[in-house]
Amino acid sequence: MVPLSWYICLSAVIFGIGGIGFLVRRNVLIMLMSVELMLNSVNISLIAFSHYLQDLKGQVLVFFVITVAAAEAAIGLAILVALARNKSVLHTDEITEMKG
């Protein structure tokens, strides 16, 4: 059996990769993928703790997180496609559409 600490370390590494990817890269698509990585790392830790504590509440919560991640991806990609069609840019430094 794999110890709990390995799952938590894996989750921390994946969350760190996602966080660094979100902060460093300026491409909107890469930023969306980084957010998905961070959400999936939270899912890994929820499943690990749920299995370790022999409680199904964490595994049920994972379904809600997956649902929110799917909605975020669908809305984010729709906004991204509309932005790419209108402005043909995907870098956050070049997007000035919503400046007041």
VENWO-V212400 format. One record per backbone hydrogen bond with DSSP energy under -0.5 kcal/mol. NH is the residue of the N-H (numbers start at 1). CO is the residue of the C=O. Records with the same first field share a line. If there is no record, write none. Layout:
NH: CO ; CO
This chain:
6: 3
7: 3
8: 4
9: 5
10: 6
11: 7
12: 8
13: 9
14: 10
15: 11
16: 12
17: 13
18: 14
19: 15
20: 16
21: 17
22: 18
23: 19
24: 20
25: 21
28: 90
31: 27
32: 28
33: 29
34: 30
35: 31
36: 32
37: 33
38: 34
39: 35
40: 36
41: 37
42: 38
43: 39
44: 40
45: 41
46: 42
47: 43
48: 44
49: 45
50: 46
51: 47
52: 48
53: 49
54: 50
55: 50
60: 56
61: 57
62: 58
63: 59 ; 60
64: 60
65: 61
66: 62
67: 63
68: 64
69: 65
70: 66
71: 67
72: 68
73: 69
74: 70
75: 71
76: 72
77: 73
78: 74
79: 75
80: 76
81: 77
82: 78
83: 79
84: 80
85: 81
86: 82
87: 83
88: 83 ; 84
92: 26
94: 91
95: 91
96: 94
99: 96
